[in-house]
Amino acid sequence: MDNKLDSTALDLLFREARTQNGWLDKPVTDNQLRELYELLKSGPTSMNTSPARFVFLRSTEAKARLLPALATGNVDKTDAAPVCVIIGYDRRFHDKLPTLFPHRADARAIFDGKTELIESTAFRNGSLQGAYLILAARSLGLDCGPMSGFDAARVNEEFFPEGDVAVNFLCNLGYGDKSRVLGRLPRLSFDEVCTLL
């Protein structure tokens, strides 16, 4: 049996998908966000650490707390997006390992007091989960506008003041205005970036 996705699915996830810069006035429901999370949470992370934390900003008031931290070019599109997700990573992820990785009794202790290991594990695996969010959103018919271009210290102070969670990147979600999409930019070829040994 061939388990490969068909061409339509590959177009939806990769080939025809674009970063969105404009948004239609069409809401994203809480049920859609729950369905999105139910998909993305199944993506693999090392030792099932699952360090990503997601803050879904849906209201005008919630987004108003974020806008002052954004680079100028990101303000209007974020304000117009139905949802802006703050993708963070939890530096206390190892507290959940007795539940998430129960077959290894010492899993939590592997990270205790090891700041560099905690930071690299949380950031790396949280980044993976942020990518899963994009793919899950696209698979559910939502468009995405992932972004850098923000003051991380301001975002952390506003949304994660306790200091255990830190922002990684932002992603607008909704239904994109196709008239605002840029053409596909060049990509590097296989031979430029890949090595076969």
N, C-alpha and C positions, 0 to 999 in steps of 0.2 A: 504494500500500500504506500502511495506517495503522500507524505505529510507536508509537502511544501505548500506554502500559501500561494494562492493564485495571483495572477498579474494585477487584478483590481485591488487586492489587499495590499500588495507591495507598493502600488502607486499611492494608496491612501496613507500608508505609514512613512514612505520614503520618497519615491520618485516624483510625485506630484505635490507633496506636502511643502508648504512654505511657512516661514516665519511671518506672522501677521502683524501689521502696523495700524490697522483700522478695524473697527468692529461694528457689526449690525446691532440694532437695538432689539436684541432677542435674549431673554434671560437664560441663565444656567441654573437649574434647580438644585436644591440640597440633595435630592435623590440621585441626580447625575453625579454629584461630587462624591457621594457615598459609593456609587457603582465604580467610579474612577478609582477610588482608594482600594476597593475590593479587588480590582484587577492588579494594580501596581504592587500591592503588598506581596504578591506571589513571586515577584522577580527575585533572583538570588542575590544574597549578600554574604560576605565571609562570616562563617560561624552563625549565620542567621541573625547577625547583629541588628539589622533594621534600624539604623540610627536616624533616619530622616524624620523630620517633624514638619508638618504642613499647616500653615495658617492661611485659610481661605478668606480673603477680604472681599466681601460682597456688597456691603453698604457704602453709601457716600461718606458716612462718618468714619468708617474703618479705613477706606482708601485715603481720606484726608490726613490721617495719621502717617501715611507712607509717603505721600507726594512731596513733602519738603526734603526728603532724603534722596530723591531721584535726580539724575542728570536731566537737564532741560529737555533733551530730545525724547525722554521717556515719560514725561508728565502727562501730556494730552492723551496718548494712546492708553496709558494705564488708567487714567480717569474715565475714559470711554469704555474700557473693557468691562464685561459683566462681572468678571472675577479676576483678581490678581492673587496668585499663590506665592507666599513666601516659603521657599524650600530651605529649611534649616537642618542642622545636624546636632544631635544631642550628645554632649560629652559625658553624660551619665548613662549611655546606652547599655553599659555592662551590668547595670543594676537589673536589667530585664533578662539577662542570660539564664538565670535558673528556670525561667519560663520558656524562653526561646530556644535554648540549647540544653535541654534537661539531661541528656545522656552523658554530659561531661560535667561532673560535679565541681571541678575546679575552674570552670570557664570564666566566672567573674573574677577570680583571683589573678588570672592571666593579665588583666588590665589594671588592677589596683595599683595606684601610685605611679603608673608609667605614662606620664603626660604626653610624650611624643607618640607613643603607640596608640594611645586613646585618640589623639588629634588626627593622626594619619588614617586610622581605621574609620573614624566617624566621618571625616571629610570624603574619603574615597568611596565608601559604601553609601553615604548620603547622596553623593553625586550620581552614583548608579541609580538610586531610587528616584532622583529627579528626572533622569532620562527615562525611566520606566513610566513616570507620570506623563511625559510628553507622548510616548507611544500609546499608553492606555487612553489618553484623551483623544488622540487621533483615531484610535480604533473605535471609539464611541461616537465619532462624528463631530467632535469638538476641534476647533482650531487653537493653535498655541502661538504665543509670542514670548519665548524665553529671553531674559535680559540680564546683562550685567549693567553697569552704568548707574550705580547708586552708592551712597555713603554707608558702608557696612556698619560702622560704629553707631550711626544714628538709627539705623534699622534695629540693631541689637538693643540699643538703649530704650527704644520705644516699644518693641514687641517681646524682647527676651531680657528684661532687666535683671533677672536672677543670675544670668551668666552661664548657665549650664548649656543652653542652646545658642547656636550662632547661625546667622544667615549664610547661605551658600550662594543661591541665585534666586531670581524672581521669574515668574512665568504668568503672563496674561492668558486667560482662557475665555472662550466664547465662540461666536460664529463670525468668522472673518469677513471683512469687506474686501471682496476679490479685486476691486478697483484700486486698492491701496497696496497690493502685493508687488514686490519687486520681482524682476525676472530671476531665473536661477543663476546664481553666481558660479564662477568656475570652481571646480574641485580638482584636487591633485590626482594624478593617475596612479594606478596600482604600482607601476615600476618606480614611481617617485617616492613612495612611502612604505612599500612592502618588501620584505626579504624572504626568499624561500631557501631554507637550508636543508 
